[in-house]
């Protein structure tokens, strides 16, 4: 078994049996009653390479694809810890309420694609996005003008640093 889709309205702590140790893809909706309840990520299979989390965030050492959909972050701030999501290649962030997003300078060294959707209130993005040599694409769909300008600035710094292949896709709706 490589893929699972899970929906739970209960705020129970999830632990996955050892038989799921080879699981590589997981799509979850958990705890919609209490949006600030975090999933105990260490109970998830450590071999996950793709993860879609709704209503929570997590960290796994081998994670390559992360989709944060309708994420509720306390105080509208996402402060990423060091070594969190350090293998990510694709990050999709759909979070209307997120205002501030920060990360350490060495975060996202493997990031190839960043997709922002409906980030209407976002005012700050990690400066490390300007120096990721692997970055191939940044998209902003239905985001605020502030986000669109931040994306353009990141793109310009990337080009100035020699990443002329970076694609910027801004869609206003």
VOLUM-395160 format. One record per atom (N, C-alpha, C): x negated, y negated, z. Coordinates in Angstrom, 3 decimals. Layout:
% VOLUM-395160
<east:X	north:Y	up:Z>
...
END
This chain:
% VOLUM-395160
<east:-0.843	north:1.172	up:0.000>
<east:0.000	north:0.000	up:0.000>
<east:-0.895	north:-1.244	up:0.000>
<east:-0.747	north:-2.092	up:-1.037>
<east:-1.569	north:-3.289	up:-1.160>
<east:-0.809	north:-4.581	up:-0.931>
<east:0.517	north:-4.585	up:-1.111>
<east:1.306	north:-5.814	up:-1.036>
<east:2.519	north:-5.630	up:-0.132>
<east:2.824	north:-6.662	up:0.676>
<east:4.007	north:-6.650	up:1.542>
<east:4.634	north:-8.028	up:1.524>
<east:5.954	north:-8.062	up:1.546>
<east:6.703	north:-9.300	up:1.723>
<east:7.515	north:-9.127	up:3.003>
<east:7.443	north:-10.098	up:3.934>
<east:8.050	north:-9.966	up:5.250>
<east:8.842	north:-11.210	up:5.593>
<east:10.036	north:-11.026	up:6.159>
<east:10.850	north:-12.143	up:6.646>
<east:11.345	north:-11.772	up:8.034>
<east:11.108	north:-12.652	up:9.016>
<east:11.567	north:-12.412	up:10.376>
<east:12.091	north:-13.708	up:10.957>
<east:13.319	north:-13.680	up:11.486>
<east:13.876	north:-14.852	up:12.149>
<east:13.488	north:-14.888	up:13.618>
<east:12.943	north:-13.810	up:14.121>
<east:12.564	north:-13.740	up:15.527>
<east:11.144	north:-14.234	up:15.716>
<east:10.889	north:-14.808	up:16.869>
<east:9.548	north:-15.273	up:17.202>
<east:8.828	north:-14.202	up:18.002>
<east:8.603	north:-13.094	up:17.364>
<east:7.906	north:-12.000	up:18.020>
<east:6.457	north:-12.018	up:17.568>
<east:5.571	north:-11.533	up:18.419>
<east:4.174	north:-11.441	up:18.005>
<east:4.046	north:-10.255	up:17.067>
<east:3.477	north:-10.514	up:15.914>
<east:3.353	north:-9.472	up:14.901>
<east:2.011	north:-8.776	up:15.026>
<east:2.054	north:-7.473	up:15.022>
<east:0.832	north:-6.683	up:14.982>
<east:1.039	north:-5.645	up:13.886>
<east:0.083	north:-5.529	up:13.006>
<east:0.210	north:-4.605	up:11.891>
<east:-0.544	north:-3.323	up:12.218>
<east:0.090	north:-2.174	up:11.981>
<east:-0.560	north:-0.903	up:12.295>
<east:-1.820	north:-0.697	up:11.457>
<east:-2.701	north:0.126	up:11.990>
<east:-3.972	north:0.396	up:11.313>
<east:-3.786	north:0.926	up:9.900>
<east:-2.666	north:1.582	up:9.630>
<east:-2.422	north:2.143	up:8.298>
<east:-2.397	north:1.048	up:7.234>
<east:-2.131	north:-0.207	up:7.640>
<east:-2.088	north:-1.319	up:6.693>
<east:-3.443	north:-2.014	up:6.565>
<east:-4.483	north:-1.403	up:7.043>
<east:-5.813	north:-2.000	up:7.025>
<east:-6.331	north:-2.359	up:5.646>
<east:-5.804	north:-1.730	up:4.599>
<east:-6.246	north:-2.021	up:3.239>
<east:-5.358	north:-3.040	up:2.539>
<east:-4.362	north:-3.568	up:3.252>
<east:-3.449	north:-4.559	up:2.693>
<east:-4.225	north:-5.773	up:2.194>
<east:-3.942	north:-6.193	up:0.957>
<east:-4.656	north:-7.316	up:0.364>
<east:-3.767	north:-8.509	up:0.082>
<east:-2.447	north:-8.352	up:0.086>
<east:-1.545	north:-9.458	up:-0.211>
<east:-0.353	north:-9.415	up:0.740>
<east:-0.031	north:-10.560	up:1.341>
<east:1.062	north:-10.639	up:2.300>
<east:1.788	north:-11.955	up:2.118>
<east:3.107	north:-11.901	up:2.034>
<east:3.955	north:-13.086	up:1.917>
<east:4.889	north:-13.055	up:3.119>
<east:4.813	north:-14.061	up:3.997>
<east:5.553	north:-14.024	up:5.254>
<east:6.396	north:-15.268	up:5.475>
<east:7.562	north:-15.063	up:6.056>
<east:8.374	north:-16.129	up:6.636>
<east:8.634	north:-15.664	up:8.058>
<east:8.127	north:-16.405	up:9.033>
<east:8.220	north:-15.971	up:10.422>
<east:8.664	north:-17.117	up:11.304>
<east:9.532	north:-16.828	up:12.238>
<east:9.876	north:-17.757	up:13.304>
<east:10.468	north:-19.061	up:12.840>
<east:11.486	north:-19.025	up:12.000>
<east:12.041	north:-20.269	up:11.505>
<east:12.791	north:-21.035	up:12.577>
<east:13.116	north:-20.390	up:13.703>
<east:13.765	north:-21.094	up:14.808>
<east:12.774	north:-22.005	up:15.527>
<east:11.549	north:-21.563	up:15.691>
<east:10.531	north:-22.340	up:16.393>
<east:9.362	north:-22.534	up:15.447>
<east:9.364	north:-23.646	up:14.733>
<east:8.385	north:-23.865	up:13.675>
<east:6.976	north:-24.085	up:14.203>
<east:6.834	north:-24.318	up:15.503>
<east:5.503	north:-24.569	up:16.047>
<east:4.876	north:-23.307	up:16.639>
<east:5.573	north:-22.192	up:16.587>
<east:5.033	north:-20.929	up:17.082>
<east:4.015	north:-20.421	up:16.074>
<east:2.815	north:-20.147	up:16.522>
<east:1.772	north:-19.675	up:15.620>
<east:1.752	north:-18.156	up:15.567>
<east:1.363	north:-17.643	up:14.437>
<east:1.196	north:-16.201	up:14.277>
<east:-0.173	north:-15.839	up:14.825>
<east:-0.239	north:-14.755	up:15.536>
<east:-1.528	north:-14.278	up:16.030>
<east:-2.256	north:-13.649	up:14.846>
<east:-3.102	north:-14.426	up:14.234>
<east:-3.737	north:-13.991	up:12.984>
<east:-4.659	north:-12.808	up:13.163>
<east:-5.175	north:-12.621	up:14.354>
<east:-6.102	north:-11.529	up:14.552>
<east:-5.401	north:-10.182	up:14.557>
<east:-4.057	north:-10.198	up:14.573>
<east:-3.337	north:-8.939	up:14.470>
<east:-3.033	north:-8.597	up:13.013>
<east:-3.357	north:-9.494	up:12.091>
<east:-3.167	north:-9.225	up:10.670>
<east:-4.326	north:-8.386	up:10.152>
<east:-4.094	north:-7.620	up:9.094>
<east:-5.177	north:-6.820	up:8.517>
<east:-6.336	north:-7.710	up:8.059>
<east:-7.531	north:-7.388	up:8.462>
<east:-8.703	north:-8.213	up:8.183>
<east:-9.148	north:-8.150	up:6.726>
<east:-8.599	north:-7.238	up:5.917>
<east:-8.983	north:-7.124	up:4.512>
<east:-8.143	north:-7.979	up:3.582>
<east:-7.212	north:-8.773	up:4.122>
<east:-6.365	north:-9.604	up:3.267>
<east:-7.196	north:-10.512	up:2.380>
<east:-6.847	north:-10.575	up:1.107>
<east:-7.489	north:-11.486	up:0.167>
<east:-6.510	north:-12.540	up:-0.319>
<east:-5.221	north:-12.291	up:-0.167>
<east:-4.197	north:-13.248	up:-0.577>
<east:-3.158	north:-13.320	up:0.529>
<east:-2.782	north:-14.538	up:0.919>
<east:-1.835	north:-14.716	up:2.006>
<east:-0.967	north:-15.923	up:1.733>
<east:0.336	north:-15.752	up:1.829>
<east:1.271	north:-16.866	up:1.763>
<east:1.928	north:-16.949	up:3.123>
<east:1.720	north:-18.051	up:3.822>
<east:2.322	north:-18.259	up:5.132>
<east:3.354	north:-19.359	up:5.028>
<east:4.503	north:-19.126	up:5.614>
<east:5.524	north:-20.158	up:5.686>
<east:5.784	north:-20.404	up:7.156>
<east:5.762	north:-21.657	up:7.555>
<east:6.039	north:-22.106	up:8.910>
<east:4.868	north:-21.882	up:9.868>
<east:3.723	north:-21.444	up:9.433>
<east:2.566	north:-21.217	up:10.305>
<east:1.281	north:-21.322	up:9.500>
<east:0.139	north:-21.421	up:10.196>
<east:-1.150	north:-21.352	up:9.526>
<east:-1.991	north:-20.282	up:10.202>
<east:-2.979	north:-19.784	up:9.492>
<east:-3.799	north:-18.731	up:10.055>
<east:-5.214	north:-18.769	up:9.536>
<east:-6.043	north:-17.904	up:10.086>
<east:-7.397	north:-17.790	up:9.564>
<east:-7.811	north:-16.327	up:9.510>
<east:-8.347	north:-15.955	up:8.393>
<east:-8.819	north:-14.607	up:8.144>
<east:-10.139	north:-14.700	up:7.393>
<east:-11.119	north:-13.863	up:7.738>
<east:-12.462	north:-14.017	up:7.186>
<east:-12.604	north:-13.758	up:5.690>
<east:-11.715	north:-12.980	up:5.079>
<east:-11.853	north:-12.649	up:3.657>
<east:-10.819	north:-13.337	up:2.778>
<east:-10.039	north:-14.234	up:3.344>
<east:-8.933	north:-14.856	up:2.629>
<east:-9.425	north:-15.691	up:1.452>
<east:-8.874	north:-15.437	up:0.255>
<east:-9.262	north:-16.155	up:-0.958>
<east:-8.150	north:-17.042	up:-1.497>
<east:-6.887	north:-16.683	up:-1.261>
<east:-5.745	north:-17.454	up:-1.748>
<east:-4.845	north:-17.767	up:-0.561>
<east:-4.556	north:-19.046	up:-0.358>
<east:-3.690	north:-19.466	up:0.743>
<east:-2.644	north:-20.421	up:0.210>
<east:-1.374	north:-20.083	up:0.458>
<east:-0.261	north:-20.941	up:0.065>
<east:0.474	north:-21.324	up:1.337>
<east:0.445	north:-22.591	up:1.669>
<east:1.156	north:-23.100	up:2.837>
<east:2.404	north:-23.802	up:2.326>
<east:3.556	north:-23.188	up:2.551>
<east:4.815	north:-23.660	up:1.989>
<east:5.715	north:-24.162	up:3.114>
<east:6.163	north:-25.421	up:2.998>
<east:7.030	north:-26.027	up:4.011>
<east:6.442	north:-25.890	up:5.405>
<east:5.165	north:-26.174	up:5.508>
<east:4.443	north:-26.008	up:6.759>
<east:4.826	north:-27.103	up:7.742>
<east:5.074	north:-26.690	up:8.972>
<east:5.303	north:-27.646	up:10.049>
<east:4.045	north:-27.676	up:10.899>
<east:3.382	north:-28.794	up:10.898>
<east:2.173	north:-28.945	up:11.684>
<east:2.447	north:-29.905	up:12.825>
<east:2.049	north:-29.521	up:14.021>
<east:2.280	north:-30.383	up:15.171>
<east:1.619	north:-31.737	up:14.941>
<east:2.322	north:-32.789	up:15.278>
<east:1.835	north:-34.159	up:15.159>
<east:1.473	north:-34.522	up:13.727>
<east:1.929	north:-33.765	up:12.754>
<east:1.711	north:-34.062	up:11.335>
<east:0.234	north:-34.131	up:10.968>
<east:-0.599	north:-33.429	up:11.701>
<east:-2.039	north:-33.442	up:11.469>
<east:-2.550	north:-32.012	up:11.348>
<east:-3.398	north:-31.778	up:10.354>
<east:-4.056	north:-30.484	up:10.211>
<east:-5.548	north:-30.717	up:10.322>
<east:-6.101	north:-30.360	up:11.459>
<east:-7.538	north:-30.456	up:11.685>
<east:-8.103	north:-29.042	up:11.576>
<east:-8.796	north:-28.803	up:10.498>
<east:-9.339	north:-27.473	up:10.261>
<east:-10.587	north:-27.268	up:11.107>
<east:-10.672	north:-26.109	up:11.699>
<east:-11.823	north:-25.753	up:12.514>
<east:-12.938	north:-25.218	up:11.614>
<east:-14.176	north:-25.295	up:12.096>
<east:-15.293	north:-24.742	up:11.332>
<east:-15.065	north:-23.255	up:11.113>
<east:-15.505	north:-22.776	up:9.977>
<east:-15.405	north:-21.372	up:9.577>
<east:-13.974	north:-20.923	up:9.332>
<east:-13.040	north:-21.850	up:9.302>
<east:-11.662	north:-21.502	up:8.997>
<east:-11.491	north:-21.533	up:7.483>
<east:-10.968	north:-20.471	up:6.914>
<east:-10.691	north:-20.377	up:5.482>
<east:-11.942	north:-20.617	up:4.626>
<east:-13.089	north:-20.139	up:5.049>
<east:-14.331	north:-20.456	up:4.337>
<east:-14.544	north:-19.664	up:3.049>
<east:-13.683	north:-18.707	up:2.735>
<east:-13.795	north:-17.949	up:1.478>
<east:-12.710	north:-18.339	up:0.478>
<east:-11.907	north:-19.347	up:0.814>
<east:-10.782	north:-19.715	up:-0.051>
<east:-11.230	north:-20.110	up:-1.443>
<east:-10.526	north:-19.583	up:-2.432>
<east:-10.729	north:-19.993	up:-3.816>
<east:-9.553	north:-20.838	up:-4.286>
<east:-8.361	north:-20.532	up:-3.769>
<east:-7.145	north:-21.252	up:-4.156>
<east:-6.399	north:-21.685	up:-2.903>
<east:-6.062	north:-22.969	up:-2.841>
<east:-5.266	north:-23.505	up:-1.742>
<east:-4.092	north:-24.269	up:-2.320>
<east:-2.888	north:-23.831	up:-1.975>
<east:-1.672	north:-24.542	up:-2.359>
<east:-1.034	north:-25.059	up:-1.082>
<east:-0.806	north:-26.368	up:-1.043>
<east:-0.270	north:-27.012	up:0.149>
<east:1.010	north:-27.743	up:-0.208>
<east:2.114	north:-27.289	up:0.362>
<east:3.421	north:-27.902	up:0.154>
<east:3.934	north:-28.278	up:1.536>
<east:3.759	north:-29.535	up:1.911>
<east:4.102	north:-29.948	up:3.268>
<east:4.530	north:-31.401	up:3.277>
<east:5.819	north:-31.628	up:3.314>
<east:6.360	north:-32.986	up:3.279>
<east:5.883	north:-33.824	up:4.462>
<east:5.789	north:-33.239	up:5.650>
<east:5.495	north:-34.008	up:6.853>
<east:4.026	north:-34.234	up:7.157>
<east:3.124	north:-33.564	up:6.455>
<east:1.702	north:-33.690	up:6.761>
<east:1.201	north:-35.099	up:6.455>
<east:0.549	north:-35.737	up:7.450>
<east:0.011	north:-37.093	up:7.273>
<east:-1.515	north:-37.104	up:7.168>
<east:-2.174	north:-36.332	up:8.026>
<east:-3.631	north:-36.352	up:8.085>
<east:-4.170	north:-34.930	up:7.982>
<east:-5.181	north:-34.764	up:7.130>
<east:-5.789	north:-33.462	up:6.915>
<east:-7.296	north:-33.667	up:6.958>
<east:-7.954	north:-33.008	up:7.895>
<east:-9.403	north:-33.160	up:8.008>
<east:-10.071	north:-31.792	up:8.070>
<east:-11.318	north:-31.760	up:7.632>
<east:-12.095	north:-30.525	up:7.618>
<east:-13.569	north:-30.879	up:7.757>
<east:-14.373	north:-29.900	up:8.134>
<east:-15.811	north:-30.134	up:8.264>
<east:-16.448	north:-30.271	up:6.882>
<east:-17.650	north:-30.809	up:6.854>
<east:-18.331	north:-31.087	up:5.588>
<east:-18.615	north:-29.836	up:4.761>
<east:-18.786	north:-28.700	up:5.425>
<east:-19.119	north:-27.475	up:4.686>
<east:-17.899	north:-26.580	up:4.447>
<east:-16.718	north:-27.129	up:4.663>
<east:-15.482	north:-26.373	up:4.444>
<east:-15.244	north:-26.189	up:2.940>
<east:-14.589	north:-25.150	up:2.565>
<east:-14.124	north:-24.914	up:1.190>
<east:-15.249	north:-24.758	up:0.168>
<east:-16.371	north:-24.203	up:0.547>
<east:-17.486	north:-24.068	up:-0.391>
<east:-17.121	north:-23.254	up:-1.630>
<east:-16.131	north:-22.368	up:-1.527>
<east:-15.739	north:-21.497	up:-2.643>
<east:-14.485	north:-21.981	up:-3.364>
<east:-13.900	north:-23.096	up:-2.929>
<east:-12.619	north:-23.544	up:-3.476>
<east:-12.738	north:-23.876	up:-4.961>
<east:-11.840	north:-23.274	up:-5.757>
<east:-11.797	north:-23.510	up:-7.197>
<east:-10.563	north:-24.307	up:-7.599>
<east:-9.466	north:-24.122	up:-6.857>
<east:-8.210	north:-24.782	up:-7.225>
<east:-7.511	north:-25.305	up:-5.973>
<east:-7.094	north:-26.575	up:-6.038>
<east:-6.303	north:-27.197	up:-4.977>
<east:-5.020	north:-27.716	up:-5.592>
<east:-3.889	north:-27.259	up:-5.080>
<east:-2.581	north:-27.689	up:-5.577>
<east:-1.812	north:-28.304	up:-4.416>
<east:-1.453	north:-29.578	up:-4.552>
<east:-0.665	north:-30.289	up:-3.547>
<east:0.735	north:-30.498	up:-4.099>
<east:1.741	north:-30.168	up:-3.303>
<east:3.127	north:-30.331	up:-3.744>
<east:3.938	north:-30.996	up:-2.638>
<east:4.716	north:-31.999	up:-3.025>
<east:5.638	north:-32.691	up:-2.113>
<east:4.934	north:-33.242	up:-0.878>
<east:3.693	north:-33.627	up:-1.025>
<east:2.956	north:-34.241	up:0.082>
<east:3.239	north:-35.741	up:0.041>
<east:4.382	north:-36.113	up:0.546>
<east:4.866	north:-37.494	up:0.446>
<east:4.261	north:-38.413	up:1.495>
<east:3.818	north:-37.857	up:2.621>
<east:3.334	north:-38.685	up:3.727>
<east:1.827	north:-38.594	up:3.935>
<east:1.166	north:-37.747	up:3.177>
<east:-0.265	north:-37.530	up:3.361>
<east:-1.046	north:-38.809	up:3.098>
<east:-1.855	north:-39.217	up:4.076>
<east:-2.648	north:-40.443	up:3.980>
<east:-4.142	north:-40.171	up:3.938>
<east:-4.548	north:-38.985	up:4.363>
<east:-5.973	north:-38.677	up:4.478>
<east:-6.225	north:-37.235	up:4.087>
<east:-7.271	north:-37.036	up:3.272>
<east:-7.675	north:-35.697	up:2.855>
<east:-9.151	north:-35.521	up:3.195>
<east:-9.611	north:-34.286	up:3.354>
<east:-11.011	north:-34.049	up:3.714>
<east:-11.984	north:-34.606	up:2.675>
<east:-12.999	north:-35.302	up:3.140>
<east:-14.007	north:-35.858	up:2.229>
<east:-14.842	north:-34.755	up:1.584>
<east:-14.879	north:-33.581	up:2.197>
<east:-15.661	north:-32.474	up:1.631>
<east:-15.145	north:-32.058	up:0.256>
<east:-13.899	north:-32.417	up:-0.074>
<east:-13.352	north:-32.078	up:-1.390>
<east:-14.118	north:-32.778	up:-2.511>
<east:-14.788	north:-33.863	up:-2.185>
<east:-15.553	north:-34.614	up:-3.188>
<east:-16.836	north:-33.904	up:-3.598>
<east:-17.303	north:-32.969	up:-2.777>
<east:-18.617	north:-32.373	up:-3.041>
<east:-18.591	north:-30.861	up:-3.278>
<east:-17.433	north:-30.298	up:-3.535>
<east:-17.331	north:-28.858	up:-3.780>
<east:-17.691	north:-28.578	up:-5.236>
<east:-18.828	north:-27.961	up:-5.455>
<east:-19.310	north:-27.747	up:-6.823>
<east:-18.476	north:-26.725	up:-7.590>
<east:-17.781	north:-25.834	up:-6.886>
<east:-16.978	north:-24.789	up:-7.529>
<east:-15.611	north:-25.293	up:-7.990>
<east:-15.204	north:-26.475	up:-7.566>
<east:-13.853	north:-26.975	up:-7.822>
<east:-13.604	north:-27.149	up:-9.319>
<east:-12.531	north:-26.510	up:-9.820>
<east:-12.199	north:-26.551	up:-11.241>
<east:-10.925	north:-27.338	up:-11.520>
<east:-10.005	north:-27.399	up:-10.515>
<east:-8.720	north:-28.040	up:-10.749>
<east:-8.137	north:-28.587	up:-9.460>
<east:-7.578	north:-29.802	up:-9.556>
<east:-6.781	north:-30.380	up:-8.473>
<east:-5.461	north:-30.815	up:-9.082>
<east:-4.374	north:-30.378	up:-8.473>
<east:-3.053	north:-30.764	up:-8.934>
<east:-2.281	north:-31.467	up:-7.838>
<east:-1.477	north:-32.440	up:-8.225>
<east:-0.582	north:-33.136	up:-7.299>
<east:0.782	north:-33.216	up:-7.973>
<east:1.763	north:-32.541	up:-7.400>
<east:3.110	north:-32.495	up:-7.971>
<east:4.088	north:-33.097	up:-6.966>
<east:4.823	north:-34.099	up:-7.405>
<east:5.824	north:-34.764	up:-6.560>
<east:5.226	north:-35.273	up:-5.253>
<east:4.030	north:-35.811	up:-5.336>
<east:3.362	north:-36.368	up:-4.160>
<east:3.482	north:-37.892	up:-4.174>
<east:3.087	north:-38.508	up:-3.083>
<east:3.135	north:-39.967	up:-2.992>
<east:2.052	north:-40.589	up:-3.873>
<east:2.188	north:-41.871	up:-4.117>
<east:1.170	north:-42.587	up:-4.889>
<east:-0.167	north:-42.578	up:-4.148>
<east:-0.119	north:-42.598	up:-2.815>
<east:-1.349	north:-42.519	up:-2.012>
<east:-2.090	north:-41.223	up:-2.304>
<east:-1.371	north:-40.109	up:-2.325>
<east:-1.990	north:-38.810	up:-2.622>
<east:-2.543	north:-38.802	up:-4.039>
<east:-1.782	north:-39.322	up:-4.980>
<east:-2.254	north:-39.374	up:-6.365>
<east:-3.559	north:-40.158	up:-6.462>
<east:-3.665	north:-41.265	up:-5.743>
<east:-4.891	north:-42.071	up:-5.748>
<east:-6.042	north:-41.325	up:-5.079>
<east:-5.763	north:-40.616	up:-3.980>
<east:-6.806	north:-39.819	up:-3.327>
<east:-7.331	north:-38.741	up:-4.270>
<east:-6.429	north:-38.092	up:-4.996>
<east:-6.820	north:-37.052	up:-5.957>
<east:-7.683	north:-37.652	up:-7.066>
<east:-7.285	north:-38.812	up:-7.576>
<east:-8.082	north:-39.480	up:-8.621>
<east:-9.472	north:-39.839	up:-8.103>
<east:-9.548	north:-40.317	up:-6.857>
<east:-10.843	north:-40.682	up:-6.265>
<east:-11.737	north:-39.446	up:-6.130>
<east:-11.166	north:-38.351	up:-5.636>
<east:-11.930	north:-37.103	up:-5.520>
<east:-12.431	north:-36.678	up:-6.893>
<east:-11.565	north:-36.766	up:-7.889>
<east:-11.948	north:-36.417	up:-9.257>
<east:-13.080	north:-37.278	up:-9.779>
<east:-13.028	north:-38.575	up:-9.518>
<east:-14.075	north:-39.484	up:-9.993>
<east:-15.413	north:-39.184	up:-9.325>
<east:-15.390	north:-38.939	up:-8.012>
<east:-16.633	north:-38.603	up:-7.307>
<east:-17.193	north:-37.284	up:-7.834>
<east:-16.318	north:-36.314	up:-8.087>
<east:-16.754	north:-35.033	up:-8.648>
<east:-17.437	north:-35.237	up:-10.006>
<east:-16.825	north:-36.039	up:-10.865>
<east:-17.411	north:-36.322	up:-12.184>
<east:-18.744	north:-37.035	up:-12.020>
<east:-18.798	north:-38.008	up:-11.124>
<east:-20.048	north:-38.733	up:-10.867>
<east:-21.146	north:-37.800	up:-10.373>
<east:-20.750	north:-36.718	up:-9.689>
<east:-21.714	north:-35.739	up:-9.178>
<east:-22.025	north:-34.635	up:-10.189>
<east:-21.496	north:-34.762	up:-11.415>
<east:-21.840	north:-33.815	up:-12.466>
<east:-20.792	north:-32.760	up:-12.777>
<east:-19.663	north:-32.782	up:-12.100>
<east:-18.612	north:-31.794	up:-12.365>
<east:-17.655	north:-32.345	up:-13.421>
<east:-18.116	north:-32.384	up:-14.663>
<east:-17.318	north:-32.955	up:-15.755>
<east:-16.209	north:-32.011	up:-16.229>
<east:-16.220	north:-30.760	up:-15.772>
<east:-15.197	north:-29.792	up:-16.170>
<east:-13.960	north:-29.825	up:-15.272>
<east:-13.998	north:-30.588	up:-14.191>
<east:-12.872	north:-30.645	up:-13.264>
<east:-11.631	north:-31.183	up:-13.964>
<east:-10.518	north:-30.475	up:-13.788>
<east:-9.240	north:-30.909	up:-14.359>
<east:-8.381	north:-31.497	up:-13.245>
<east:-7.810	north:-32.661	up:-13.517>
<east:-6.893	north:-33.324	up:-12.593>
<east:-5.516	north:-33.314	up:-13.241>
<east:-4.521	north:-32.819	up:-12.521>
<east:-3.158	north:-32.754	up:-13.038>
<east:-2.229	north:-33.433	up:-12.036>
<east:-1.721	north:-34.606	up:-12.389>
<east:-0.793	north:-35.338	up:-11.527>
<east:0.558	north:-35.385	up:-12.218>
<east:1.576	north:-34.875	up:-11.531>
<east:2.939	north:-34.874	up:-12.067>
<east:3.839	north:-35.617	up:-11.093>
<east:4.440	north:-36.690	up:-11.580>
<east:5.364	north:-37.472	up:-10.752>
<east:6.784	north:-37.052	up:-11.077>
<east:7.569	north:-36.787	up:-10.072>
<east:8.984	north:-36.431	up:-10.278>
<east:9.850	north:-37.333	up:-9.454>
END
